[in-house]
Amino acid sequence: MSGNALIYNIGITLLPGVGSITAKNLIAYCGSAEAVFAEKRSRLEKIPGVGSLMADSIANSELQKDALDRAEEEVKFIEKENIRPLFFTDTEFPQRLKECADSPVMLYTKGNMNLNAERIVSIVGSRRSTSYGKKICEQLVEAFASYNVLIMSGLAYGIDICAHRASIKNNLPTVGVLAHGLDNLYPAEHYNTAEKMTENGGLATEFMSNTKMNPEYFPRRNRIVAGIADATIVIEATVKSGALITAEIANSYDRDVFAVPGRLDDPSSEGCNLLIKANKAVLMQSVEDVIKAMNWDLESKKPKQTQQELFRHLSGDEEALVNILKQKEKAHVDDISHASGLAMSRTAALLLNLEFSGVIKSLPGKIYVLNN
């Protein structure tokens, strides 16, 4: 990625009022982040979900300059600190996360990691973990070592840091997702662990430098932890634990959620027990419960993957668009939107994701076909 393209890719995340969903929609219509900055206000206004007020903001030359100037500063920081930026159209961007409609447009990473590893599990839990919770966490991570699993968590106190340290001990790759920029680390006590993690894993965040830790950012961090993994495991959680938010988000993404049960009178396990009771998590007694549920024990028997097998990982709406193209062979974006009954903005965003995933390809004139 050229430095100029990176400036625009970061810049689009800094335009006032443009969130990740809108940014993806704009890029889908305009073709690139740079093209969004160059697009006329009259055309921006016609893009579904934008409207006149947002079009005014996007096309405002002073706001554009502010965004690009700040982006240029960030590029200098990235180059100085050996940060690896990932734009959502990059092949290295986590594909699982890309399936989530509200996934970030930019990720900033530091270390040696593969966010598209074959098997990824997120482990979350109470910041005030008990000796029981830490013991279970260490045992689970040790068992995952036989399956070469990438362990994700949030580098917080309690279960999070236990999962990261157990991963290091068992030579498993592990990545901590932060709720702040990569120019600082919270909590500071975990600095040495974070340094070791960069050797086989590392740190990831959607936040730029000079972004300080803020509890309001935790849900945004949690959606990355949930969306980037095949499954989320909750080990100890009170009823008000942030781990329950991660579990709820994982459920909303149709990801598998597991919870380790605890004593009925133990507040540290009350959240896990409630998840199981509400059928929002599968009761987990051993790592084999996850392995079997994910069919990882059968992978050696699977036939070689074909394009058709990729379709099984699509969301319901994406599968609907693929089925339309199967019937029509090729179709214009307007026809696809009409046939699916989805809004044009939603259709455009889904088609963009399918194209980046290699399922379909675009032809001149906004025509789409399956990628055979």
C-alpha positions as CSV (number, residue, x, y, z in Angstrom):
1,M,0.0,0.0,0.0
2,S,1.4,3.4,-1.0
3,G,1.9,6.1,1.7
4,N,-0.7,8.3,-0.1
5,A,-3.3,5.5,-0.2
6,L,-2.7,4.9,3.5
7,I,-3.3,8.5,4.3
8,Y,-6.7,8.4,2.6
9,N,-7.5,5.1,4.2
10,I,-6.9,6.5,7.6
11,G,-8.4,9.8,6.7
12,I,-11.8,8.4,5.9
13,T,-12.0,7.2,9.5
14,L,-11.5,10.7,10.7
15,L,-14.3,12.4,8.7
16,P,-16.9,13.7,11.2
17,G,-20.1,11.5,11.3
18,V,-18.6,8.8,9.1
19,G,-18.6,5.5,11.1
20,S,-17.3,2.2,9.9
21,I,-20.5,1.1,8.2
22,T,-20.9,4.4,6.3
23,A,-17.2,4.4,5.4
24,K,-17.6,0.9,3.8
25,N,-20.7,2.0,2.0
26,L,-18.9,5.1,0.6
27,I,-16.0,3.1,-0.6
28,A,-18.3,0.6,-2.2
29,Y,-19.9,3.3,-4.3
30,C,-16.8,5.5,-5.0
31,G,-14.3,2.7,-5.4
32,S,-11.6,3.8,-2.8
33,A,-11.1,6.0,0.2
34,E,-9.2,8.5,-2.0
35,A,-12.2,8.6,-4.4
36,V,-14.5,9.5,-1.6
37,F,-12.5,12.6,-0.8
38,A,-12.6,13.6,-4.5
39,E,-16.3,12.8,-5.1
40,K,-18.7,15.7,-5.7
41,R,-21.1,16.7,-3.0
42,S,-24.1,16.2,-5.4
43,R,-23.1,12.6,-6.0
44,L,-22.3,11.9,-2.4
45,E,-25.8,13.0,-1.4
46,K,-27.4,10.4,-3.6
47,I,-25.5,7.5,-2.0
48,P,-28.0,5.6,0.2
49,G,-27.5,6.3,3.9
50,V,-25.5,9.5,3.3
51,G,-28.0,12.4,2.9
52,S,-27.4,16.1,2.5
53,L,-25.9,16.9,5.9
54,M,-23.3,14.1,5.8
55,A,-22.5,15.0,2.2
56,D,-21.8,18.6,3.3
57,S,-19.4,17.3,6.0
58,I,-17.6,14.8,3.7
59,A,-17.1,17.4,0.9
60,N,-16.1,20.2,3.3
61,S,-12.5,21.1,2.2
62,E,-11.5,22.2,5.7
63,L,-12.7,19.0,7.4
64,Q,-11.0,17.0,4.7
65,K,-7.7,18.8,5.2
66,D,-7.9,18.3,9.0
67,A,-8.6,14.6,8.5
68,L,-5.7,14.1,6.0
69,D,-3.3,16.2,8.1
70,R,-4.0,14.0,11.1
71,A,-3.7,10.9,9.0
72,E,-0.3,12.0,7.7
73,E,0.8,12.4,11.3
74,E,-0.4,8.9,12.1
75,V,1.6,7.5,9.1
76,K,4.7,9.0,10.5
77,F,4.0,7.3,13.8
78,I,3.3,4.0,12.1
79,E,6.6,4.1,10.2
80,K,8.6,5.1,13.3
81,E,7.1,2.5,15.6
82,N,7.0,-0.4,13.0
83,I,3.2,-0.6,13.2
84,R,1.4,-2.6,10.6
85,P,-1.8,-1.0,9.5
86,L,-4.5,-3.1,8.0
87,F,-7.3,-1.6,5.9
88,F,-10.5,-3.7,5.5
89,T,-9.8,-4.3,1.8
90,D,-6.3,-5.7,2.5
91,T,-5.9,-9.5,2.2
92,E,-4.2,-9.6,5.6
93,F,-7.3,-8.0,7.3
94,P,-9.0,-10.6,9.4
95,Q,-11.6,-12.2,7.2
96,R,-13.8,-13.4,10.1
97,L,-14.0,-9.8,11.3
98,K,-14.8,-8.6,7.9
99,E,-18.0,-10.6,8.0
100,C,-19.3,-8.4,10.8
101,A,-21.2,-5.4,9.5
102,D,-19.8,-3.0,12.2
103,S,-16.2,-4.2,11.9
104,P,-13.6,-1.4,11.9
105,V,-12.3,0.0,8.7
106,M,-8.7,0.2,10.0
107,L,-6.7,-2.0,12.4
108,Y,-3.3,-1.1,13.7
109,T,-1.1,-4.1,14.7
110,K,2.2,-4.6,16.3
111,G,4.1,-7.9,16.4
112,N,4.2,-11.1,14.4
113,M,0.7,-12.4,13.9
114,N,-1.7,-14.0,11.4
115,L,-5.2,-12.7,12.1
116,N,-6.5,-15.2,9.5
117,A,-5.1,-18.2,11.4
118,E,-6.9,-21.5,10.8
119,R,-8.3,-21.7,14.3
120,I,-8.9,-18.7,16.6
121,V,-10.5,-18.7,20.0
122,S,-11.2,-15.7,22.3
123,I,-10.9,-16.2,26.0
124,V,-12.5,-13.6,28.3
125,G,-13.6,-13.4,31.9
126,S,-13.6,-11.5,35.1
127,R,-10.9,-8.9,36.0
128,R,-11.0,-10.3,39.5
129,S,-10.5,-13.9,38.7
130,T,-10.2,-16.5,41.4
131,S,-7.6,-19.2,41.7
132,Y,-10.2,-21.6,40.2
133,G,-10.7,-19.4,37.2
134,K,-7.0,-19.0,36.6
135,K,-6.5,-22.8,36.9
136,I,-9.2,-23.6,34.4
137,C,-7.9,-20.9,32.0
138,E,-4.3,-22.4,32.2
139,Q,-5.6,-25.9,31.6
140,L,-7.7,-24.9,28.6
141,V,-4.9,-23.0,26.9
142,E,-2.5,-25.9,27.5
143,A,-5.0,-28.3,25.9
144,F,-5.4,-26.0,22.9
145,A,-1.7,-26.2,22.3
146,S,-2.3,-29.6,20.5
147,Y,-4.5,-27.8,18.0
148,N,-2.3,-24.8,17.2
149,V,-5.0,-22.3,18.2
150,L,-4.5,-18.5,18.2
151,I,-5.7,-17.1,21.5
152,M,-7.3,-13.7,21.5
153,S,-8.1,-11.6,24.6
154,G,-8.1,-8.0,25.8
155,L,-4.8,-7.8,27.9
156,A,-6.9,-6.8,30.9
157,Y,-6.5,-7.9,34.5
158,G,-7.7,-11.4,35.5
159,I,-8.7,-14.0,32.9
160,D,-7.4,-11.9,30.0
161,I,-3.8,-11.7,31.1
162,C,-3.9,-15.3,32.4
163,A,-4.9,-16.5,28.9
164,H,-2.0,-14.5,27.3
165,R,0.6,-15.7,29.7
166,A,-0.6,-19.3,29.4
167,S,-0.3,-19.0,25.7
168,I,3.3,-17.8,25.9
169,K,4.1,-20.6,28.3
170,N,2.6,-23.2,25.8
171,N,4.2,-21.5,22.8
172,L,0.8,-20.6,21.3
173,P,0.3,-17.4,19.3
174,T,-1.7,-14.8,21.3
175,V,-3.0,-11.3,20.4
176,G,-4.3,-8.7,22.8
177,V,-6.9,-6.2,21.5
178,L,-6.6,-2.8,23.1
179,A,-9.1,0.0,23.8
180,H,-6.5,2.7,23.1
181,G,-3.7,3.6,20.7
182,L,-0.4,1.7,20.4
183,D,1.7,4.6,21.8
184,N,0.8,3.5,25.4
185,L,-0.3,0.4,27.2
186,Y,-3.0,-0.2,29.8
187,P,-2.5,-1.6,32.3
188,A,1.1,-0.7,32.5
189,E,1.8,-3.7,34.7
190,H,1.3,-5.9,31.6
191,Y,4.0,-4.3,29.5
192,N,6.5,-7.1,29.8
193,T,3.9,-9.7,28.8
194,A,2.9,-7.5,25.9
195,E,6.5,-7.4,24.7
196,K,6.8,-11.1,24.8
197,M,3.5,-11.5,22.9
198,T,4.9,-9.5,19.9
199,E,7.3,-12.4,19.3
200,N,4.5,-14.8,18.5
201,G,1.3,-12.7,18.2
202,G,1.1,-9.2,19.5
203,L,-1.2,-6.3,19.9
204,A,-4.1,-4.9,17.8
205,T,-6.4,-1.9,18.0
206,E,-8.7,0.2,15.9
207,F,-7.6,3.3,17.8
208,M,-4.9,5.7,16.6
209,S,-2.0,7.0,18.6
210,N,-2.8,9.6,21.3
211,T,-6.0,7.8,22.1
212,K,-6.0,7.2,25.8
213,M,-7.8,4.3,27.5
214,N,-11.5,5.1,28.1
215,P,-14.0,2.6,29.5
216,E,-16.4,3.8,26.8
217,Y,-14.2,2.2,24.3
218,F,-14.4,-1.3,25.9
219,P,-17.5,-2.4,23.9
220,R,-15.8,-1.4,20.7
221,R,-12.7,-3.4,21.7
222,N,-15.0,-6.3,22.7
223,R,-16.6,-6.5,19.3
224,I,-13.2,-7.1,17.7
225,V,-12.4,-9.8,20.3
226,A,-15.7,-11.5,19.5
227,G,-15.7,-11.0,15.7
228,I,-12.1,-12.0,15.0
229,A,-12.6,-15.5,16.5
230,D,-14.3,-18.8,15.6
231,A,-15.5,-19.1,19.2
232,T,-15.6,-17.1,22.5
233,I,-15.0,-18.8,25.9
234,V,-16.1,-17.1,29.1
235,I,-14.3,-18.1,32.2
236,E,-15.8,-16.5,35.3
237,A,-18.0,-13.5,35.0
238,T,-20.2,-11.5,37.3
239,V,-23.6,-10.4,36.1
240,K,-22.1,-6.9,35.3
241,S,-18.9,-8.2,33.7
242,G,-17.7,-6.8,30.4
243,A,-17.2,-10.5,29.4
244,L,-20.9,-10.8,29.1
245,I,-21.0,-8.0,26.6
246,T,-18.4,-9.8,24.5
247,A,-20.5,-13.0,24.7
248,E,-23.6,-11.0,23.6
249,I,-21.7,-9.5,20.6
250,A,-20.4,-13.0,19.7
251,N,-24.0,-14.3,19.7
252,S,-25.1,-11.4,17.5
253,Y,-22.4,-12.4,15.0
254,D,-23.6,-16.0,15.0
255,R,-20.4,-17.2,16.6
256,D,-20.1,-20.1,19.0
257,V,-20.0,-19.1,22.7
258,F,-18.9,-21.4,25.5
259,A,-19.1,-20.7,29.3
260,V,-17.3,-22.5,32.1
261,P,-19.9,-23.3,34.9
262,G,-19.2,-22.5,38.5
263,R,-20.8,-22.9,42.0
264,L,-24.3,-21.7,42.3
265,D,-23.5,-19.4,45.2
266,D,-20.3,-18.0,43.7
267,P,-20.8,-14.4,42.3
268,S,-17.7,-14.9,40.1
269,S,-19.5,-17.5,38.1
270,E,-23.0,-16.0,38.2
271,G,-22.6,-14.5,34.7
272,C,-21.4,-17.8,33.2
273,N,-24.2,-19.7,34.7
274,L,-26.8,-17.2,33.4
275,L,-25.4,-17.5,29.9
276,I,-25.8,-21.2,30.0
277,K,-29.2,-21.0,31.5
278,A,-30.4,-18.6,28.8
279,N,-29.0,-20.8,26.1
280,K,-26.6,-18.1,25.1
281,A,-23.6,-20.2,25.7
282,V,-22.7,-23.9,25.6
283,L,-21.7,-25.5,28.9
284,M,-18.0,-26.2,28.7
285,Q,-16.3,-28.8,30.8
286,S,-13.2,-29.4,28.8
287,V,-11.4,-28.2,25.6
288,E,-12.8,-31.3,23.8
289,D,-16.3,-29.7,24.1
290,V,-15.0,-26.8,21.9
291,I,-13.0,-29.1,19.5
292,K,-16.1,-31.3,18.8
293,A,-18.5,-28.4,18.5
294,M,-16.2,-26.7,16.0
295,N,-15.6,-30.0,14.1
296,W,-11.9,-29.5,14.5
297,D,-11.5,-33.2,15.3
298,L,-12.9,-34.0,11.8
299,E,-10.8,-31.6,9.8
300,S,-8.3,-34.3,8.8
301,K,-11.2,-36.1,7.1
302,K,-12.4,-33.1,5.2
303,P,-12.0,-33.1,1.4
304,K,-10.0,-30.4,-0.3
305,Q,-11.8,-27.1,0.0
306,T,-13.6,-25.8,-3.1
307,Q,-15.3,-22.5,-3.9
308,Q,-18.7,-24.0,-3.1
309,E,-17.4,-24.9,0.5
310,L,-16.7,-21.2,1.0
311,F,-20.4,-20.4,0.6
312,R,-21.1,-22.2,3.9
313,H,-19.3,-19.4,5.8
314,L,-21.6,-16.7,4.3
315,S,-24.2,-14.8,6.3
316,G,-27.8,-15.2,5.3
317,D,-27.9,-12.0,3.3
318,E,-24.7,-12.9,1.5
319,E,-25.9,-16.3,0.6
320,A,-29.1,-14.8,-0.8
321,L,-27.0,-12.6,-3.1
322,V,-24.9,-15.6,-4.2
323,N,-28.0,-17.6,-5.0
324,I,-29.3,-14.7,-7.2
325,L,-26.1,-14.8,-9.1
326,K,-26.3,-18.5,-9.4
327,Q,-29.6,-18.2,-11.1
328,K,-28.8,-15.1,-13.3
329,E,-25.1,-15.9,-13.9
330,K,-24.5,-12.1,-14.0
331,A,-26.6,-9.2,-12.8
332,H,-26.5,-5.4,-12.3
333,V,-26.3,-4.1,-8.7
334,D,-29.8,-2.6,-9.1
335,D,-31.3,-5.9,-10.2
336,I,-29.5,-7.7,-7.3
337,S,-30.9,-5.2,-4.8
338,H,-34.4,-5.6,-6.2
339,A,-34.3,-9.4,-6.3
340,S,-33.0,-9.7,-2.8
341,G,-35.3,-7.1,-1.3
342,L,-32.3,-5.5,0.5
343,A,-31.6,-1.8,0.6
344,M,-29.1,-0.6,-2.1
345,S,-26.6,0.5,0.6
346,R,-26.8,-2.9,2.2
347,T,-26.5,-4.7,-1.1
348,A,-23.5,-2.7,-2.2
349,A,-21.7,-3.4,1.1
350,L,-22.4,-7.1,0.9
351,L,-21.2,-7.3,-2.7
352,L,-18.0,-5.5,-1.7
353,N,-17.4,-8.0,1.1
354,L,-18.1,-11.0,-1.3
355,E,-15.7,-9.5,-3.9
356,F,-12.9,-9.1,-1.3
357,S,-13.5,-12.6,-0.1
358,G,-13.1,-13.9,-3.7
359,V,-16.6,-15.3,-4.0
360,I,-17.7,-12.9,-6.7
361,K,-16.0,-10.5,-9.1
362,S,-17.2,-7.2,-10.6
363,L,-17.4,-6.3,-14.3
364,P,-17.6,-2.9,-15.9
365,G,-21.0,-1.2,-15.4
366,K,-21.5,-2.5,-11.9
367,I,-22.2,-6.0,-13.1
368,Y,-21.4,-8.9,-10.8
369,V,-20.7,-12.6,-11.5
370,L,-19.7,-15.6,-9.4
371,N,-15.9,-16.1,-9.3
372,N,-15.5,-19.6,-10.7
